[in-house]
Amino acid sequence: MTPLERTLAQSLTEVVIRLDLSDDDAITPAATMQVIEPVAVLLQDLSEQDRQALADLINQFSQQETDPEWHLTAWEAPETLGLLA
Protein backbone atom coordinates (compact mmCIF):
# COMPACT_ATOMS: atom_id res chain seq x y z
CA MET A 1 0.00 0.00 0.00
CA THR A 2 1.47 3.34 -1.02
CA PRO A 3 1.54 6.34 1.34
CA LEU A 4 -1.10 7.97 -0.87
CA GLU A 5 -3.44 4.97 -0.64
CA ARG A 6 -2.87 4.70 3.10
CA THR A 7 -3.58 8.40 3.64
CA LEU A 8 -6.74 8.28 1.52
CA ALA A 9 -7.98 5.20 3.38
CA GLN A 10 -7.31 6.82 6.74
CA SER A 11 -9.04 10.03 5.60
CA LEU A 12 -12.08 8.05 4.47
CA THR A 13 -12.16 6.27 7.83
CA GLU A 14 -12.03 9.60 9.67
CA VAL A 15 -14.91 10.97 7.60
CA VAL A 16 -17.06 7.90 8.25
CA ILE A 17 -16.34 8.04 11.99
CA ARG A 18 -17.09 11.75 12.28
CA LEU A 19 -20.30 11.49 10.25
CA ASP A 20 -21.49 8.45 12.17
CA LEU A 21 -20.75 9.92 15.59
CA SER A 22 -21.91 13.46 14.86
CA ASP A 23 -24.83 14.85 16.81
CA ASP A 24 -28.10 14.43 14.90
CA ASP A 25 -28.63 18.18 15.30
CA ALA A 26 -25.33 18.84 13.52
CA ILE A 27 -25.94 16.46 10.62
CA THR A 28 -29.04 14.34 10.26
CA PRO A 29 -28.81 10.60 9.63
CA ALA A 30 -30.37 11.22 6.20
CA ALA A 31 -27.67 13.76 5.35
CA THR A 32 -25.02 11.32 6.54
CA MET A 33 -26.38 8.68 4.17
CA GLN A 34 -26.42 11.21 1.31
CA VAL A 35 -22.66 11.54 1.81
CA ILE A 36 -21.83 7.86 2.43
CA GLU A 37 -24.03 6.19 -0.21
CA PRO A 38 -22.31 7.68 -3.30
CA VAL A 39 -18.92 6.79 -1.82
CA ALA A 40 -20.07 3.21 -1.22
CA VAL A 41 -21.29 3.01 -4.82
CA LEU A 42 -17.90 4.20 -6.12
CA LEU A 43 -16.10 1.66 -3.94
CA GLN A 44 -18.12 -1.13 -5.54
CA ASP A 45 -16.18 -0.45 -8.74
CA LEU A 46 -13.03 -1.75 -7.02
CA SER A 47 -12.05 -5.36 -7.47
CA GLU A 48 -12.95 -7.74 -4.66
CA GLN A 49 -9.26 -7.91 -3.79
CA ASP A 50 -8.99 -4.11 -3.54
CA ARG A 51 -12.18 -3.86 -1.46
CA GLN A 52 -10.77 -6.48 0.91
CA ALA A 53 -7.43 -4.65 1.09
CA LEU A 54 -9.22 -1.41 1.94
CA ALA A 55 -11.35 -3.17 4.56
CA ASP A 56 -8.21 -4.69 6.10
CA LEU A 57 -6.53 -1.30 6.20
CA ILE A 58 -9.56 0.32 7.84
CA ASN A 59 -9.56 -2.49 10.40
CA GLN A 60 -5.90 -1.71 11.13
CA PHE A 61 -6.89 1.90 11.77
CA SER A 62 -9.69 0.75 14.07
CA GLN A 63 -7.15 -1.14 16.19
CA GLN A 64 -5.26 2.13 16.72
CA GLU A 65 -8.32 3.92 18.10
CA THR A 66 -8.19 4.27 21.88
CA ASP A 67 -11.70 5.65 22.31
CA PRO A 68 -14.09 2.66 22.45
CA GLU A 69 -16.82 4.42 20.47
CA TRP A 70 -14.40 5.51 17.75
CA HIS A 71 -12.87 2.01 17.71
CA LEU A 72 -16.26 0.36 17.18
CA THR A 73 -17.31 2.86 14.51
CA ALA A 74 -14.03 2.41 12.63
CA TRP A 75 -14.34 -1.37 12.92
CA GLU A 76 -17.85 -1.15 11.40
CA ALA A 77 -16.74 1.22 8.61
CA PRO A 78 -15.98 -1.50 6.02
CA GLU A 79 -19.55 -2.77 6.36
CA THR A 80 -20.92 0.79 6.34
CA LEU A 81 -19.07 1.40 3.07
CA GLY A 82 -20.27 -1.84 1.49
CA LEU A 83 -16.79 -3.33 1.26
CA LEU A 84 -17.82 -6.68 2.75
CA ALA A 85 -20.46 -7.65 0.20
C-alpha positions in Angstrom: 0.0 0.0 0.0 1.5 3.3 -1.0 1.5 6.3 1.3 -1.1 8.0 -0.9 -3.4 5.0 -0.6 -2.9 4.7 3.1 -3.6 8.4 3.6 -6.7 8.3 1.5 -8.0 5.2 3.4 -7.3 6.8 6.7 -9.0 10.0 5.6 -12.1 8.0 4.5 -12.2 6.3 7.8 -12.0 9.6 9.7 -14.9 11.0 7.6 -17.1 7.9 8.3 -16.3 8.0 12.0 -17.1 11.7 12.3 -20.3 11.5 10.3 -21.5 8.4 12.2 -20.7 9.9 15.6 -21.9 13.5 14.9 -24.8 14.9 16.8 -28.1 14.4 14.9 -28.6 18.2 15.3 -25.3 18.8 13.5 -25.9 16.5 10.6 -29.0 14.3 10.3 -28.8 10.6 9.6 -30.4 11.2 6.2 -27.7 13.8 5.3 -25.0 11.3 6.5 -26.4 8.7 4.2 -26.4 11.2 1.3 -22.7 11.5 1.8 -21.8 7.9 2.4 -24.0 6.2 -0.2 -22.3 7.7 -3.3 -18.9 6.8 -1.8 -20.1 3.2 -1.2 -21.3 3.0 -4.8 -17.9 4.2 -6.1 -16.1 1.7 -3.9 -18.1 -1.1 -5.5 -16.2 -0.5 -8.7 -13.0 -1.7 -7.0 -12.1 -5.4 -7.5 -13.0 -7.7 -4.7 -9.3 -7.9 -3.8 -9.0 -4.1 -3.5 -12.2 -3.9 -1.5 -10.8 -6.5 0.9 -7.4 -4.7 1.1 -9.2 -1.4 1.9 -11.4 -3.2 4.6 -8.2 -4.7 6.1 -6.5 -1.3 6.2 -9.6 0.3 7.8 -9.6 -2.5 10.4 -5.9 -1.7 11.1 -6.9 1.9 11.8 -9.7 0.7 14.1 -7.2 -1.1 16.2 -5.3 2.1 16.7 -8.3 3.9 18.1 -8.2 4.3 21.9 -11.7 5.7 22.3 -14.1 2.7 22.5 -16.8 4.4 20.5 -14.4 5.5 17.8 -12.9 2.0 17.7 -16.3 0.4 17.2 -17.3 2.9 14.5 -14.0 2.4 12.6 -14.3 -1.4 12.9 -17.8 -1.1 11.4 -16.7 1.2 8.6 -16.0 -1.5 6.0 -19.5 -2.8 6.4 -20.9 0.8 6.3 -19.1 1.4 3.1 -20.3 -1.8 1.5 -16.8 -3.3 1.3 -17.8 -6.7 2.7 -20.5 -7.6 0.2 
